[in-house]
Amino acid sequence: MSLPPGTQWWWDVQLLQKVPVVSAVVGSCAGHVAARAVLSHFSIMVKGTGQIFPAGPPVVSRALSENIPKDDLGGTRRHTRETGVIDNEAEDEEDAFRQIREFLSYVPDNVYEVAARKDMGDDPNRREEELLNIVPIDRKRPYDMYKVIRLLVDKGEFFEMRKYYGAAVITAFARMDGYVVGVLASNPMVHAGAMIGKAAQKMARFIDLCNCFSIPLLLLGDVPGFMIGSEAEKEATMRYGMVAVMAAQEASVPKVHIALRKSYGMGGDAFSSAGGGGMMTLNLRLGWPSGEWGPIPIEGGVAAAYRRVIESAPDPEAKRKELEEKLVGFRSPFRAAEAGDVIDIIDPRDTRPITCRFIRAAQPALKRNVGPKRSVRP
């Protein structure tokens, strides 16, 4: 018996910096093999037959007197929804290999190349009328961000990663004018789009992945900030949220940030493309007329900033509403645009044409960006 050499993972880590690494868990997987499955750019596990853990039920029972079926211990429900250890779930082996082929179709063969363009036969100047009214007038109502993505990308086709984990953020690969893009979007249907610890981890990993393979990012933001409350604290939202902010700032790929509606606080900072990757990085930040931006949401901000005024009023609740309504009147995105927060306020129907032009123009910068970078965080 001897101590592990400590260097056995060297080549695994180096591989992540050079070529796409994919793992498929189709049966029970423990120990070093399980760990290697996690050290990948894309991992998938077959529902019902695949499990992954450091040690299986017999060892757990012996060591901890905990008797648990292997699927409950490390199956797809555990690791694609609760822990994020595995990226995607497959219905069967055929579905697993289909998803692997689809993932590989979006990434280049190695980090020294850019992803190949594929003519999808979709007009890059296509303007979708539905985008004009897709964000509700009622600023508290959610809407379908998946529909927004389908309306923007080529043929409405995209490949989603980690659908069930950190669902307040959507991460997917798609094409625009045939060029591969990484789509990172808020999901207003989950936590109103607020970023919680799991979503922040998911975001950071996806940004790293796109940066590794020189894939430009399309960020569709509607985020009221970091999630608050006891559950958010348990998820270490502040720590993982700042990891997401760091990942966005360090990424050197071109980014298009569209502020669809809310962009508040540090959650908004994570989606912001401004300043990311240094001064030489191409970044484009645009807003929709439905946008509202600031350091803190109006509702919570009024309660905190005007606490004494509200408490001393004859009718505190009426005073709070009065202040909120007054400040909402100043939330015009055109004021923010005038201050330089965004390059321009655009007609939502122009989002696809403008983004396609930017991605096409960014291709020389992407080719200069190729080469090894820091390994993608597991």
N, C-alpha and C positions, 0 to 999 in steps of 0.2 A: 504493500500500500504506500502511496506517496501523495503529496499535495498536488492539486491540479497545477499545470505549468503556468496558467494565467495568460498565455499567449495564443491559446487555441482559437480565440475569436478574431484574431488579427485579420485573417483572410476573409472572413465573413463580413467584417466591417469595411474592409477595403473594396470588396465586391460591390457593396451598396453605393460606393462612390463612382463606379465605372459603368455598370450595365443594369438593366431592369432585373430585379429579383422577385420571383413569384413563388408562393408556397400554397399547397393545397392539402388540407387535412381531411382525409377520407375515412380514416379509422382512428382508433385510440392512439394518442401520441403523448409521450412523457419524457422527462429528463432533457438531455442535450438536444435530442431531435425536436422536441417541442420548442425549445428556446430558439433553434434555428428557423423554425417556422415563423416565429415572431420577427426575426431579423430579416425582413423582406419589405419590398415596396408595396406589394399587394398580397394579402393573404385571404384565403377563402376556406370555409369548412362546410362539409356536407351535413345537413340536418339529419339527426337520428343515428348516423353511423360515425360521425367525427366527434372526437373529444380531445382536449388539450389541457395538460396540467404538469406541474413539476413532478408530481407523484400521483398514482392512481388510488382508487378506493382501498385496496388491501393495505398499502403503506399508510394511508390516512387513518384507517381503522386501527392499525397497530400502534401508530405514534400518538394519536389524539383521541382514540376511542370514539371517533365520529364515523358513523355508518351512513354513507350517502351513495346513491347510484351514480355511475360514472357520467351519465348525461346531465344530471343535476349538478355534479361537481364541475364539469368543464365542457358542457355541450354548447351548441350554438346560441341558445337563449342566454346563457350566462355570458358568453364572450363576444357576441355581436351586439348585444343590447345593454348589458350592465357594465362590463369592464372595458370594452374596446380592444381587447387583446387580438381579436380577429376582425378583419375589415368587413367581409361580406359573408352572407349565408347562401348556400346552394340547396336546391330541392333534392338533387341527386348528383351523381358523378358527371353525367352529361351536361347538366346545367353549370357545374363547377368549371369544366373545361371550356364551355361556351363563354363564360364570364372572363376566364383567363385570356382567351383569344381576343375578346373585345378590349380588355385593358391594354394588352400589348399593341393593339392597333392604334392606340393614341400616343404611345411613347416611342422615342427613337431607339435604335438598336444599342446605342451607347451614349455617354454624356458628351462625346465629341461631335455629335450631330444634332440637328434640330429635327423635330417630328415632321414626317413627310406630309405634304399637302395632298388632299384628296378632293377632286371636284365633285361636289354633292349635287350639282345642278340646281342650286337654290340662289336666287338673285340676291347679291349682297346689299342691294338698295331696296329690298323689300320693306314696306312700311305696314305695320299691323294696326288697324284701327282699334282693336280691342285694348291696346296698351294705353289709349288715351284716357280710359275710365276704369282701369283695372285697380287702381288704388282708391279705396272708398273715401267719400267726402268726410264721413265720420272717422276722425283720426284714431279712434279707439277700436275700430273694427278690423279684424284680420282679413287676409286675402290669400289667394293661392300663388305662392312664389314659384311653384313648379310650372304653373301655366305661363308665368312671365318668362321663365327660362325656355320653355318650348317655343314660345313666340319669337324669341330672339335668335336662337341657334339654328344652324343648318338643318332643315327638314324636321325640326323639333326633336332631334335625336341626341341623347346624352347618356353617359355611363356614370352612374352614381356609386360613390364609395362611402361606406359606413352609414348607410341609410338609417339604421335603427339606433345608432349611438350618437349622443350629443345632437339630437334632432333639431335643436334650435338653429343649427347651421347646416346648410346643404353644401356638399362638396361633390363635384362631378367633372368629367371630361366631356368636351363637345367640340364642334368645329364651327368656325365662322368664316365664310368665304373659302371654305376648304381647309383653313389653318386650324390646328389644334389649339384650344384654349382650356385653361382650368377655370371652372366656374365656382365661385365661392359666394354663397348667398345667405342672407338672413331668412329665417322661416317664421313669419308672423303668426303662424298657427300653433307654435310651441313657445311657451313662456313669452308671448308677444314679441319674439325675436331677441329677447334679452340673452346675453351671453352668460352661460353657467360653466362650471369647471370642465365638464365633459365636452361641451361644444368648443371651448377654447383649446383643449388638447387636440381635438379633431381638426380645428382650423390651422393650428401651428404645424401639424404633421402634413397636411395637404399643401400648405405654402412651401414647406421644405421640399416636398416631392416635386412640385412644379419648378421650383428653383433648381433642383438637382438636374432636371432634364430640359432646362431652358424652355419651359412652356409658359407663355404669357398668361396673366390672370385677369379675369373679368370679375369684379367684386360688385355685387348687387346688395346694397346696404339698406336695411330698415331696422336699426337696432337702438332700443331705448337706453342702452348702457349695460353694465355688468348686472347680472341678477343679484338681488338682495334677499336677505332673510336667513333664517337658521340653516335651511337646506343648502343654500348657496355657500354659506360659510363652511359647512361640512365637506363640500366638494372643493374647497380651497380655490374658489373662483378668482380671488385676487391674484394668487400666485400663477395659476395657469392662464389667466387672462393676460397677465403681463408677458408670459411666454409667447402668447399669440401676437401681442404688440411687437415683441422683439423679432419674431419670425417675419412679420410683415415689413419691418424696417430694414432687416438684413437682406431680404430677397432682392436680387439684382435684375430680375426679369421685368420687362415692361408690364405695367398694370393700368387697367381702365377701371376707375371707381365711379359707379353711378349711385348717387344718393337718392333713393326712391322716395323715402319718407323720413323717418326719424334717424338721427345720428347724434347721439348724446354721450358725453363722458368718455371713459376709457374704452368702452365697447365700440363707440364710434371711431376712436383712434385706431383700434385694431383693423377696422375696415378701410381706413383712410390710406390712399396711395401716396400722399404727399410726403416727400423726404425719404421714402423707402429705397434702400440699396445705394444710397449716396447721391451726390449731386448729378452724376452722369446717367442715372437711370431714367428711362422714359416713363413718365407717369401722366395720366390724363384723368382729371377729376371733374365730373359733370353732375348737375342736379336736375331733378324733375320739378315741375311747379308744385307738386305735392310735398316737397321737402320741408323739413324743419330741423334746425340744428342748433346745438349749444352745449355748454359744459355740463348741464344737468337737466333732466326733464322738467317741464313747467310745473306739473302737479306736485312732485316731491320737492322741487326747488322752492316753490312758493311757501310750502309748509315749513321748510327749514329757514329760509332767508327772512321771512316775514312773521316768524313765530310770535314775537312780542306784540306786533301790530294786530295780529289775528286774535291772540288771547285777550287783549285789552278792549276789543271791539264789543259793543252791546250784543251783537249777534255774530260770534266767531265764524260759524259756518257760512253765513252770507258774505262776510268779509273775505274769507278764503276764496269763494267762488268769484267774487268781484275782482280780486287781484289776478286770479288765473285767467279770467276772460280778458282782462286788460293786457296781460303779457302775451296771450295767444295772438292778439292783434298785431304784435310786433314780430311775430315769428316768420314773416314773409321770406321765402328763399331768395327773393330778388335783393333784399337788403344784404343778405349774406354774400350773394354774388358780387354786389357792389363793393363789399369789403374784401373781395378776393378769395373767399373761402372755396369757390369753385371757379373753373375757367368760364363756364357758361351755364345758363338754364336752358335746357333743350326740350323740344316737343318729344314726349315719350316715343312717338312713332318713328323718330329719327335715331333712336338708340342703336338699332342694328346697323344702319348704313354708316353711322359715325364710328362705331366700334370696329366694323369690318375694315374701314379705311385705315384706322389706327393700327390694327393688327398687321395689315398688309405693309404699311410703312415701317413697322417695327422689325421686320424680318432681318435687315442687316444688323441691327443691334442685337437680336437674338443669336445670330451667327457669331458675333463677337463675344457673346456671353458663355459659349459652350466651354466645357472642360470640367474637371473634378471640383466638387465643392464639399462642404461638410456633409457627413452622412445624415440621412433622414432619421429623425427621432422615432424610435419604435412607438 
